């Protein structure tokens, strides 16, 4: 758990700050793996780099999952829909943690098995399986985004409208286009 004095005042817990690491790392891992597969022996350490990124993804997914379990106590779940979305998000987060960590472990072990490491077909199969780890992370993010942006979990209203404001007067930051008056044709 992260002490409150280490967090900015606008964040309810550490989870929103941590959760983006596995997202970024998984895309970097898949990209490095694709490049390593494409370049083959021209990039001698390509599989090691991709595997290292997958391991970092798995570890950050564990940290992200547990920061999310701790975050539940710091936010208000006000509606049954928000509770259901949280439950779905938690399920996919657990599945993401398990799948990325297991895949990272399998990749790390594969580095020490010559029959797997030296065959391009094995690398291609591992690459396709690695692509499969994108789906649970997508579903986790989709449900997390729905919790925040649709259900309002962990969000406080920071902007107050002036009491005399009307909906049209609050749109000062948008471009207003004047339309020409409609022409009436006289017979």
Backbone torsions as a table, in degrees:
resi	resn	phi	psi	omega
1	UNK	NA	139.6	-179.1
2	UNK	-92.7	128.5	178.3
3	UNK	-62.2	145.1	-177.3
4	UNK	-58.5	-33.4	-177.1
5	UNK	-68.7	-14.2	177.1
6	UNK	-88.5	-9.2	-176.8
7	UNK	-99.4	145.2	172.2
8	UNK	-62.5	154.9	-176.3
9	UNK	-67.8	-19.4	-176.0
10	UNK	-86.8	-5.8	-178.4
11	UNK	-107.7	131.4	-176.2
12	UNK	-74.6	-22.8	-179.3
13	UNK	-165.2	177.2	-175.3
14	UNK	-78.0	-16.7	-173.8
15	UNK	-55.1	-46.7	179.8
16	UNK	-62.2	-24.7	179.0
17	UNK	-81.8	-27.7	-175.4
18	UNK	-90.8	-33.5	-168.0
19	UNK	-62.9	-22.1	-176.5
20	UNK	-81.1	-15.2	178.9
21	UNK	-63.9	-51.2	179.5
22	UNK	-64.1	-30.2	178.8
23	UNK	-64.1	-49.3	-180.0
24	UNK	-67.0	-41.7	-176.9
25	UNK	-66.3	-37.3	-178.7
26	UNK	-65.2	-38.6	178.6
27	UNK	-69.5	-37.4	176.1
28	UNK	-65.5	-39.5	179.7
29	UNK	-64.7	-45.6	-179.8
30	UNK	-64.3	-41.3	179.3
31	UNK	-64.9	-44.0	178.5
32	UNK	-64.5	-38.5	179.3
33	UNK	-66.6	-41.4	177.4
34	UNK	-62.5	-42.9	178.9
35	UNK	-64.8	-41.5	178.7
36	UNK	-64.6	-38.7	178.2
37	UNK	-67.5	-41.8	-178.0
38	UNK	-68.6	-44.5	-177.7
39	UNK	-79.1	-24.3	178.4
40	UNK	60.2	-126.9	-176.3
41	UNK	-76.3	-8.5	176.3
42	UNK	-70.4	-21.1	173.6
43	UNK	-118.7	90.8	-171.8
44	UNK	-59.9	-34.5	-176.3
45	UNK	-102.5	14.7	-176.2
46	UNK	-58.7	-45.3	-179.6
47	UNK	-65.9	-35.6	178.4
48	UNK	-66.7	-41.7	178.8
49	UNK	-62.6	-48.4	179.7
50	UNK	-61.4	-43.2	179.4
51	UNK	-63.3	-42.2	176.9
52	UNK	-59.4	-40.2	177.6
53	UNK	-68.7	-36.8	175.8
54	UNK	-65.7	-39.8	177.7
55	UNK	-63.9	-43.5	177.1
56	UNK	-61.3	-37.7	176.8
57	UNK	-62.9	-47.6	180.0
58	UNK	-60.5	-44.6	179.4
59	UNK	-65.6	-42.6	179.8
60	UNK	-70.0	-27.9	175.1
61	UNK	-67.1	-37.3	176.3
62	UNK	-63.3	-48.5	179.7
63	UNK	-62.1	-42.8	-180.0
64	UNK	-63.7	-42.5	179.9
65	UNK	-61.3	-48.2	-177.7
66	UNK	-70.7	-31.9	174.5
67	UNK	-65.3	-31.9	176.2
68	UNK	-69.0	-38.6	178.1
69	UNK	-66.2	-34.0	176.7
70	UNK	-74.6	-29.9	-177.7
71	UNK	-68.9	-25.6	-177.2
72	UNK	-56.1	-36.1	-178.7
73	UNK	-74.5	-10.0	-175.8
74	UNK	-103.7	-1.8	-179.1
75	UNK	-124.0	160.0	179.0
76	UNK	-96.7	127.1	175.2
77	UNK	-104.8	98.5	-167.5
78	UNK	-92.2	-20.9	-175.0
79	UNK	-127.9	157.5	175.7
80	UNK	-62.4	-32.8	178.2
81	UNK	-65.1	-41.1	177.6
82	UNK	-64.8	-39.4	178.3
83	UNK	-64.2	-40.2	178.4
84	UNK	-66.2	-42.5	178.2
85	UNK	-63.7	-40.8	177.0
86	UNK	-61.3	-42.8	179.0
87	UNK	-61.7	-44.7	178.9
88	UNK	-65.3	-42.7	178.1
89	UNK	-60.5	-43.6	-180.0
90	UNK	-63.6	-41.4	177.9
91	UNK	-60.2	-50.7	-177.9
92	UNK	-66.4	-33.4	177.1
93	UNK	-64.4	-42.6	177.4
94	UNK	-62.7	-45.1	180.0
95	UNK	-63.2	-39.0	177.1
96	UNK	-62.9	-45.9	179.9
97	UNK	-59.7	-47.9	-177.7
98	UNK	-66.7	-46.4	-175.6
99	UNK	-68.6	-42.7	-179.7
100	UNK	-70.6	-37.2	178.5
101	UNK	-68.3	-43.0	178.5
102	UNK	-64.5	-42.4	179.2
103	UNK	-64.9	-41.3	178.1
104	UNK	-61.7	-41.1	177.5
105	UNK	-63.5	-42.9	178.4
106	UNK	-63.6	-40.8	178.3
107	UNK	-64.8	-41.4	-179.7
108	UNK	-64.5	-42.3	177.5
109	UNK	-64.5	-38.8	-180.0
110	UNK	-61.1	-24.9	177.8
111	UNK	-65.3	-24.9	-176.4
112	UNK	-98.3	-1.2	178.9
113	UNK	-107.1	110.5	-173.1
114	UNK	-58.8	-39.4	-178.5
115	UNK	-63.0	-32.7	178.8
116	UNK	-82.4	-46.0	-174.7
117	UNK	-64.8	-37.1	-172.1
118	UNK	-87.9	-11.3	-177.1
119	UNK	-97.6	128.7	179.4
120	UNK	-66.2	-35.6	178.0
121	UNK	-62.9	-41.2	177.0
122	UNK	-61.6	-42.4	178.6
123	UNK	-64.0	-40.2	179.1
124	UNK	-63.9	-41.3	178.1
125	UNK	-64.3	-44.7	178.3
126	UNK	-62.3	-37.5	178.0
127	UNK	-61.6	-45.3	-179.7
128	UNK	-63.9	-41.4	176.7
129	UNK	-63.4	-39.8	177.0
130	UNK	-61.0	-38.1	175.5
131	UNK	-60.2	-32.9	179.2
132	UNK	-64.2	-22.3	178.4
133	UNK	-73.6	-11.7	176.9
134	UNK	-71.1	-31.3	-176.4
135	UNK	-64.4	-51.0	179.6
136	UNK	-63.8	-32.8	178.6
137	UNK	-70.1	-33.6	175.1
138	UNK	-63.9	-47.4	-178.9
139	UNK	-64.0	-37.8	177.1
140	UNK	-62.3	-47.5	179.8
141	UNK	-65.4	-38.5	178.7
142	UNK	-60.6	-46.5	179.9
143	UNK	-71.6	-34.3	175.2
144	UNK	-64.8	-42.4	176.9
145	UNK	-64.2	-39.5	177.7
146	UNK	-64.0	-39.1	178.5
147	UNK	-60.6	-43.5	-177.2
148	UNK	-77.7	-52.5	-169.1
149	UNK	-86.6	-25.7	177.3
150	UNK	-100.4	-41.6	-174.8
151	UNK	-94.9	-14.5	176.3
152	UNK	75.0	19.0	-179.3
153	UNK	-72.2	129.1	178.3
154	UNK	78.0	11.6	-176.4
155	UNK	-117.8	136.1	173.3
156	UNK	-117.5	153.0	178.9
157	UNK	-78.3	120.7	-177.8
158	UNK	-105.6	-18.6	179.4
159	UNK	-106.0	131.7	177.9
160	UNK	-111.9	131.8	176.2
161	UNK	-79.1	142.2	174.6
162	UNK	-62.1	148.9	-176.8
163	UNK	-60.4	-30.1	-178.2
164	UNK	-91.4	2.6	-176.3
165	UNK	-74.6	140.5	172.3
166	UNK	-108.5	161.5	-179.2
167	UNK	-54.6	-36.8	-179.3
168	UNK	-72.9	-30.8	-176.9
169	UNK	-78.0	-12.3	179.2
170	UNK	-87.4	-2.3	-176.9
171	UNK	-96.4	38.3	-176.9
172	UNK	-69.9	-21.1	-177.0
173	UNK	-90.7	3.3	179.3
174	UNK	-102.3	158.8	179.5
175	UNK	-81.2	126.1	178.1
176	UNK	-100.2	124.6	179.6
177	UNK	-106.6	124.2	177.8
178	UNK	-84.3	137.1	-179.9
179	UNK	-101.3	141.2	178.7
180	UNK	-66.4	148.3	179.7
181	UNK	-64.7	145.2	-179.5
182	UNK	-67.2	137.5	-179.7
183	UNK	-87.0	137.5	173.0
184	UNK	-108.5	128.4	-178.9
185	UNK	-94.2	126.2	178.4
186	UNK	-87.4	138.1	180.0
187	UNK	-71.7	NA	NA
